[in-house]
């Protein structure tokens, strides 16, 4: 609800008689999300209001005041009978010298995390506790992360769209690699890329978020603050795509997207059943990233043989989506992604030969051929170059690894 320069966030609890702590935090977090992620709400006074419809009528006290801290007021408690009175009393906090909020512009404002929330999330990740989720040695992950950061910088400088396929068997550290990339300090400098970690695995998102939160609360930080901050870079892929589906003119704030367990992306049939969308999840994500006019980079973390639910399309679905966009995306992939191998359980990116006009990977002289301790660490190919009328050949030699 907009009034002058104030944003009221009203949460109704129908048939509730009390304003319990969980409900108060719920509406407060809505206000924090608007402040930190919605461009049109930045710098405005946001007042969370919790209305328990059966709460006892209290009216408005003579000394009724609201404490506002960092743009967010304390949660105002109301019932169905005194909600209007309290909202009118709150209207006094609309400063006459502030420019009123224009509703249409406010509704059209994009998702855009504030610099302060990004810095908070980066600090939260520093010295994080997610590394315990992986059994890999840190130096193996660091090499993979460094290579991906280099690809991101090249994509930015050369103004092109790139998709990188990182492969590895379960437990190789792919998820941690993706988290390291989106939190990498080299990407958080002046005019640097913003990255986001997406997963369709709801339980995994919860586990990763909780690991970060627990690690920080052990240092004495408030849990509520940590929960709010960690959502900056770790989101559910279905929610990310739904937002951009419902806002077809909105461009992603993030130039870099990490798609965890990319082999489990839904095919067109499942998308049609769930959302009445005539495109696969892979195709829709690429379309969303193409809204960015200059450059974009997608990191697809792929594990073989983990397509376990109805509609999970596998590695080949990404190949089909890329075949339809052959002139718009460069591909960076390991030989196993193109020819099939252990880390992808024999699956191949393209059902047949790679499209003749697609940018396909080619080993450059001096490329490292290293091995790491078992289980294998994540694998990624070198930079893809445009090789017209060529077909990638499966190497008979041991595949390159990063160590």
C-alpha positions in Angstrom: 0.0 0.0 0.0 1.5 3.4 -1.1 0.7 6.7 0.6 2.7 9.7 -0.3 6.3 8.7 0.3 5.5 5.8 2.6 5.2 2.1 1.7 2.9 0.0 3.9 3.5 -3.7 3.9 0.4 -5.3 5.3 0.2 -9.0 6.2 -3.2 -10.4 7.2 -3.5 -13.4 9.5 -7.1 -14.5 9.1 -8.8 -15.7 12.3 -5.6 -15.2 14.2 -6.1 -13.7 17.7 -2.4 -12.9 18.5 0.6 -11.4 16.8 3.1 -14.2 17.1 6.8 -13.8 16.7 7.0 -15.8 13.5 4.3 -13.7 11.8 6.0 -10.5 12.9 9.3 -11.6 11.4 7.5 -12.6 8.2 6.1 -9.1 7.6 9.4 -7.5 8.7 11.3 -9.6 6.2 9.0 -8.5 3.4 9.9 -4.9 4.3 13.6 -5.7 4.3 13.3 -7.4 0.9 11.7 -4.3 -0.6 14.4 -2.1 0.9 17.3 -4.2 -0.2 16.1 -5.7 -3.5 13.5 -3.4 -5.0 14.9 -0.3 -6.8 11.7 1.7 -6.4 11.6 1.2 -2.6 15.2 2.4 -2.0 15.4 5.3 0.3 11.7 5.2 1.2 10.1 4.7 4.7 8.7 1.2 4.8 6.2 0.3 7.5 5.4 -3.4 8.1 1.9 -3.9 9.5 0.6 -7.3 10.9 -3.1 -7.6 11.1 -4.5 -10.5 13.2 -8.1 -10.2 12.2 -9.4 -11.5 15.6 -7.1 -9.5 17.8 -8.6 -7.4 20.5 -9.5 -3.9 19.4 -7.1 -1.4 21.0 -7.5 1.7 18.9 -4.7 4.2 18.6 -2.9 5.3 21.8 -2.4 9.1 22.4 1.3 8.6 22.5 1.3 6.2 19.5 4.8 6.4 17.8 6.8 4.2 15.5 10.6 3.7 15.7 12.2 3.7 12.2 15.6 2.2 11.8 17.5 2.0 8.5 14.4 2.8 6.6 12.2 0.1 8.3 9.7 0.8 11.0 9.0 -1.6 13.9 6.2 -4.0 13.1 2.9 -2.3 13.8 0.3 -4.6 15.3 -3.4 -4.2 14.4 -6.7 -6.1 14.3 -9.5 -6.0 11.8 -11.4 -3.4 13.8 -8.5 -0.9 14.3 -6.4 -1.4 11.1 -7.8 1.7 9.4 -7.2 3.9 12.5 -3.6 2.8 12.8 -2.9 3.3 9.1 -4.3 6.9 9.3 -2.1 7.5 12.4 0.9 6.2 10.5 0.3 8.6 7.6 1.9 11.4 9.7 5.3 9.8 9.0 5.0 10.8 5.3 7.3 13.8 5.1 5.9 16.6 3.0 9.3 17.5 1.5 9.7 13.9 0.1 8.7 13.2 -3.5 5.5 11.1 -3.5 5.8 7.6 -4.9 4.4 7.3 -8.4 2.6 3.9 -8.4 3.2 2.8 -12.0 6.9 3.6 -11.8 7.1 1.8 -8.5 5.4 -1.3 -9.9 7.8 -1.3 -12.9 10.9 -0.9 -10.8 13.4 -3.7 -11.3 14.9 -6.2 -8.9 18.3 -4.7 -8.0 20.2 -5.6 -4.8 21.6 -2.6 -3.0 25.4 -2.4 -2.7 25.1 -2.7 1.1 23.2 -6.0 0.9 25.7 -7.3 -1.6 28.6 -6.3 0.7 26.9 -8.0 3.6 26.4 -11.2 1.7 30.0 -11.3 0.6 31.2 -10.7 4.1 28.9 -13.5 5.2 30.5 -15.9 2.8 34.0 -15.0 3.7 35.3 -17.8 6.0 32.1 -19.6 5.2 31.0 -23.0 6.5 29.8 -24.4 3.1 33.2 -25.9 2.4 32.3 -28.7 4.9 29.7 -29.8 2.4 32.4 -30.9 0.0 35.2 -33.5 0.6 37.5 -31.9 -2.0 40.8 -30.3 -1.2 40.5 -26.5 -1.4 43.3 -26.1 -4.0 41.4 -28.2 -6.6 38.3 -26.1 -6.2 40.4 -22.9 -6.4 41.9 -23.8 -9.8 38.4 -24.4 -11.3 37.1 -21.2 -9.8 40.0 -19.2 -11.2 39.4 -20.6 -14.6 35.8 -19.7 -14.5 36.5 -16.2 -13.2 38.9 -15.7 -16.2 36.1 -16.8 -18.6 33.7 -14.2 -17.0 36.3 -11.5 -17.5 36.8 -12.5 -21.1 33.0 -12.5 -21.7 32.8 -9.0 -20.2 35.7 -7.6 -22.2 34.7 -9.2 -25.5 31.0 -8.5 -25.1 29.7 -11.9 -25.8 27.4 -14.6 -24.3 29.1 -17.7 -23.0 27.9 -20.9 -21.4 30.4 -23.0 -19.4 29.8 -26.6 -18.6 31.5 -27.8 -15.4 31.3 -31.6 -14.8 32.1 -33.9 -12.0 30.8 -37.0 -10.3 28.7 -36.5 -7.1 31.0 -35.2 -4.3 33.5 -33.7 -6.7 32.8 -30.1 -5.4 30.7 -28.6 -8.2 28.3 -26.9 -5.9 31.0 -25.3 -3.8 32.8 -24.2 -7.0 29.6 -22.4 -8.1 29.3 -20.7 -4.8 32.9 -19.6 -4.8 32.4 -18.0 -8.3 29.4 -15.9 -7.4 31.1 -14.7 -4.2 34.6 -14.2 -5.7 36.0 -10.8 -4.7 37.5 -10.3 -8.1 34.0 -10.0 -9.5 33.0 -7.4 -6.9 35.3 -4.6 -7.9 34.5 -1.5 -9.9 31.8 -2.1 -12.4 32.2 -5.8 -11.9 29.8 -8.6 -12.7 27.1 -9.6 -10.3 26.5 -13.3 -10.0 23.7 -15.5 -8.6 23.6 -19.2 -7.7 20.4 -21.0 -8.8 19.2 -24.5 -8.0 16.0 -26.3 -8.7 16.8 -28.6 -5.7 14.9 -26.9 -2.9 16.4 -29.0 -0.1 19.9 -28.2 -1.4 19.2 -24.5 -1.4 18.0 -24.8 2.3 21.0 -26.8 3.3 23.5 -24.4 1.8 21.8 -21.3 3.2 21.6 -22.9 6.6 25.3 -23.8 6.6 26.2 -20.2 5.9 23.7 -18.9 8.6 24.9 -21.4 11.3 28.5 -20.5 10.6 27.8 -16.8 11.1 25.5 -17.2 14.2 28.4 -19.1 15.9 30.3 -15.9 15.5 27.7 -14.0 17.4 25.7 -12.5 14.6 21.9 -12.3 14.7 20.3 -15.2 12.8 17.6 -13.0 11.3 20.2 -10.7 9.6 22.1 -13.7 8.3 19.0 -15.4 6.8 18.1 -12.2 5.0 21.6 -11.6 3.6 22.3 -15.1 2.4 19.3 -14.9 0.0 21.1 -12.3 -2.1 23.1 -14.8 -4.1 21.4 -18.2 -3.5 17.9 -18.5 -5.0 15.5 -21.1 -6.4 15.7 -21.3 -10.2 12.0 -21.7 -10.6 11.3 -18.5 -8.7 14.0 -16.7 -10.7 12.5 -17.7 -14.0 9.0 -17.0 -12.8 9.9 -13.5 -11.9 11.3 -12.8 -15.4 8.4 -14.7 -17.1 5.9 -12.4 -15.3 8.1 -9.3 -16.1 9.0 -9.8 -19.8 10.7 -6.4 -20.0 12.8 -6.9 -17.0 16.5 -7.5 -17.5 18.4 -9.7 -15.0 20.5 -7.7 -12.6 23.0 -10.6 -12.7 25.3 -11.0 -15.7 26.6 -14.3 -14.3 24.2 -17.1 -13.4 25.3 -20.5 -11.9 22.8 -23.3 -12.5 23.5 -26.1 -10.1 22.5 -29.6 -11.2 21.9 -28.3 -14.6 21.2 -31.8 -15.9 18.0 -31.8 -13.8 16.5 -28.7 -15.6 12.9 -29.4 -16.7 12.1 -30.3 -20.3 9.3 -28.5 -22.3 6.7 -31.1 -21.3 7.3 -30.5 -17.6 7.3 -26.7 -18.0 4.1 -27.0 -19.9 2.5 -29.1 -17.1 3.7 -26.9 -14.3 3.6 -23.4 -15.8 1.9 -23.6 -19.2 5.3 -22.6 -20.8 6.2 -23.8 -24.3 9.9 -23.9 -23.6 12.3 -26.0 -21.6 13.9 -24.6 -18.5 17.3 -24.5 -20.3 15.8 -22.5 -23.2 14.0 -20.1 -21.0 17.1 -19.3 -18.9 19.1 -18.6 -22.0 16.3 -16.4 -23.3 16.2 -14.4 -20.1 20.0 -13.9 -20.1 19.8 -12.7 -23.7 17.8 -9.7 -22.5 21.1 -8.3 -21.3 22.4 -6.2 -24.3 26.1 -6.5 -23.9 27.2 -9.8 -22.4 26.2 -12.7 -20.1 27.7 -15.9 -18.8 25.9 -19.1 -17.6 27.8 -21.7 -15.6 26.0 -25.1 -15.9 27.2 -27.5 -13.2 26.5 -31.0 -14.5 26.6 -34.4 -12.8 25.9 -37.5 -14.7 23.1 -40.0 -14.0 21.3 -37.8 -11.5 18.1 -37.1 -13.5 15.8 -38.8 -11.1 12.4 -37.1 -11.4 9.8 -36.7 -14.1 10.7 -34.1 -16.7 14.3 -33.7 -15.8 15.8 -33.5 -19.3 19.5 -34.2 -18.9 22.6 -32.7 -20.6 21.1 -33.2 -24.1 18.4 -30.6 -23.4 21.0 -27.9 -23.1 22.4 -29.0 -26.4 19.0 -28.7 -28.1 18.5 -25.2 -26.6 21.9 -24.1 -27.8 21.3 -25.6 -31.3 18.4 -23.1 -31.7 20.7 -20.3 -30.6 23.9 -21.3 -32.4 24.8 -17.7 -33.5 24.3 -16.2 -30.0 26.2 -18.3 -27.6 29.8 -19.5 -27.2 30.3 -22.9 -25.5 33.1 -23.7 -23.1 33.1 -27.4 -22.2 35.3 -30.3 -21.3 35.8 -33.1 -23.9 33.5 -35.3 -21.8 30.6 -33.0 -22.3 31.0 -33.2 -26.0 31.9 -36.9 -26.3 30.4 -38.5 -23.2 32.3 -39.8 -20.3 32.4 -40.9 -16.7 31.5 -37.6 -15.1 28.4 -37.2 -17.2 27.4 -40.9 -17.2 27.9 -41.2 -21.0 25.6 -38.3 -21.8 26.6 -35.8 -24.6 25.7 -32.2 -25.0 24.6 -32.6 -28.6 22.7 -35.6 -29.8 24.7 -35.7 -33.0 27.7 -33.6 -34.2 28.0 -30.1 -32.8 26.2 -27.6 -35.0 28.7 -26.5 -37.7 28.4 -22.8 -36.9 28.6 -23.2 -33.1 31.6 -22.0 -31.2 33.1 -25.4 -30.1 36.1 -25.9 -27.7 39.5 -26.5 -29.1 42.6 -27.4 -27.0 45.3 -24.7 -27.2 48.9 -25.5 -27.1 50.3 -25.8 -23.6 46.9 -26.6 -22.1 47.6 -28.3 -18.7 46.9 -32.0 -18.4 46.7 -32.6 -14.6 45.1 -35.1 -12.4 43.7 -34.7 -8.9 43.1 -37.1 -6.1 39.9 -39.2 -6.3 37.1 -38.4 -6.3 37.6 -36.3 -9.4 37.4 -32.5 -9.0 35.2 -30.5 -11.3 36.2 -30.4 -14.9 35.9 -27.6 -17.4 37.2 -27.1 -20.9 39.3 -24.2 -22.2 37.9 -21.2 -24.0 35.6 -22.1 -26.9 36.7 -20.7 -30.3 34.6 -20.4 -33.4 35.6 -23.3 -35.7 33.3 -23.3 -38.8 32.3 -26.7 -40.3 34.1 -28.7 -37.6 32.9 -31.5 -35.4 34.4 -32.2 -32.0 36.1 -35.6 -31.8 36.3 -37.6 -28.7 39.8 -37.9 -27.5 41.3 -41.4 -26.9 43.6 -40.0 -24.4 42.9 -39.3 -20.7 40.7 -36.2 -20.4 42.2 -33.0 -18.9 41.6 -32.3 -15.3 42.2 -29.4 -13.0 44.2 -30.2 -9.9 
